Amino acid sequence: MVKAPRQGPYICGIDAALDVVSGKWKGLILWELDTHGVRRFAQLRRALPGVSEKMLTQHLRELEEDGLVHREVYAEVPPRVEYSLTEQGRTLNEALRPLGLWGTERVRREGLGTVAVDQ
């Protein structure tokens, strides 16, 4: 299945922003990289229980294409690949922070469980 390229037209800024962070794991990948800085693939996979290798790879590629994540490949044996946020990724995380606070408050208010770490 080929995914349509994200090129708009968009109805509003929220539409354009949600297009970039759509997908179950993208927000969590951004949060993990913001919280811990540089991460290797295996570290990201362990930090996101339930994500498949295929989905993590796909989301990391899309985030890289969108200029939110930087992928650094080191010429070593075995190869080492590290992921980090770009400046655009950091600004997106800042924009998402109020949404995370809203979600944390909703979980508390509705008694939906616990949030491991407040945003």
C-alpha positions as CSV (number, residue, x, y, z in Angstrom):
1,M,0.0,0.0,0.0
2,V,1.5,3.3,-1.1
3,K,0.8,6.3,1.1
4,A,-0.2,9.5,-0.6
5,P,2.4,12.3,-0.3
6,R,1.6,15.0,2.3
7,Q,1.3,18.1,0.1
8,G,-2.0,19.7,1.0
9,P,-4.1,21.5,0.2
10,Y,-5.0,22.0,3.8
11,I,-8.1,23.5,5.3
12,C,-6.2,25.1,8.2
13,G,-2.9,25.0,10.2
14,I,-4.2,22.2,12.5
15,D,-4.9,20.1,9.4
16,A,-1.4,20.6,8.2
17,A,0.1,19.9,11.6
18,L,-1.9,16.8,12.2
19,D,-0.9,15.5,8.8
20,V,2.7,15.5,10.0
21,V,2.1,13.9,13.4
22,S,-0.6,11.4,12.3
23,G,-0.1,7.9,13.3
24,K,-0.1,6.2,16.7
25,W,3.6,6.3,17.3
26,K,4.9,9.6,15.9
27,G,3.9,11.7,18.9
28,L,5.5,9.2,21.2
29,I,8.7,9.0,19.2
30,L,8.9,12.8,19.3
31,W,8.3,12.8,23.1
32,E,11.0,10.1,23.6
33,L,13.6,11.9,21.6
34,D,12.7,15.2,23.4
35,T,13.0,13.6,26.8
36,H,16.1,11.5,26.2
37,G,17.9,13.3,23.4
38,V,19.8,10.9,21.1
39,R,18.4,7.4,20.9
40,R,19.3,4.3,18.9
41,F,16.6,2.2,17.2
42,A,16.6,-0.5,19.8
43,Q,16.3,2.1,22.6
44,L,13.3,3.6,20.9
45,R,11.7,0.2,20.4
46,R,12.1,-0.7,24.1
47,A,10.7,2.6,25.1
48,L,7.6,2.2,23.0
49,P,6.0,-1.1,24.1
50,G,3.8,-2.5,21.4
51,V,5.4,-0.8,18.4
52,S,6.5,-3.2,15.7
53,E,9.9,-2.9,14.0
54,K,8.1,-2.2,10.7
55,M,6.0,0.6,12.1
56,L,8.9,2.2,14.0
57,T,11.0,2.2,10.9
58,Q,8.2,3.7,8.8
59,H,7.4,6.5,11.3
60,L,11.1,7.3,11.7
61,R,11.5,7.6,7.9
62,E,8.4,9.8,7.7
63,L,9.6,12.1,10.5
64,E,13.0,12.3,8.9
65,E,11.4,13.2,5.5
66,D,9.4,15.9,7.2
67,G,12.6,17.4,8.7
68,L,11.6,16.6,12.3
69,V,14.1,13.8,13.1
70,H,17.8,13.6,12.2
71,R,19.3,10.2,11.4
72,E,23.0,9.8,11.9
73,V,24.8,6.7,10.5
74,Y,28.2,5.9,11.8
75,A,30.6,3.8,9.7
76,E,31.4,1.2,12.3
77,V,31.1,-2.6,12.5
78,P,28.4,-3.3,13.5
79,P,26.8,-0.1,12.0
80,R,25.5,2.4,14.6
81,V,22.5,4.6,13.8
82,E,21.3,7.3,16.1
83,Y,18.1,9.5,16.0
84,S,17.7,12.9,17.4
85,L,15.3,15.8,17.0
86,T,16.0,18.6,14.6
87,E,15.2,22.2,15.5
88,Q,11.8,21.8,13.7
89,G,11.2,18.7,15.8
90,R,11.9,20.6,19.0
91,T,9.5,23.4,18.0
92,L,6.8,20.9,17.2
93,N,7.3,19.3,20.6
94,E,6.9,22.7,22.2
95,A,3.6,23.2,20.2
96,L,2.4,19.7,21.4
97,R,3.2,20.3,25.1
98,P,-0.1,22.0,25.8
99,L,-1.9,19.1,24.2
100,G,0.0,16.7,26.4
101,L,-1.0,18.7,29.5
102,W,-4.6,18.7,28.4
103,G,-4.4,14.9,28.0
104,T,-2.8,14.5,31.4
105,E,-5.6,16.5,33.0
106,R,-8.3,14.6,31.1
107,V,-6.9,11.3,32.3
108,R,-6.9,12.6,35.9
109,R,-10.4,14.2,35.6
110,E,-12.1,11.2,33.9
111,G,-10.2,8.5,36.0
112,L,-8.9,6.9,32.9
113,G,-5.8,5.5,34.5
114,T,-2.4,7.0,35.1
115,V,0.0,9.0,33.0
116,A,3.6,7.7,33.5
117,V,5.2,11.1,33.0
118,D,3.6,14.5,32.8
119,Q,4.3,16.4,29.7
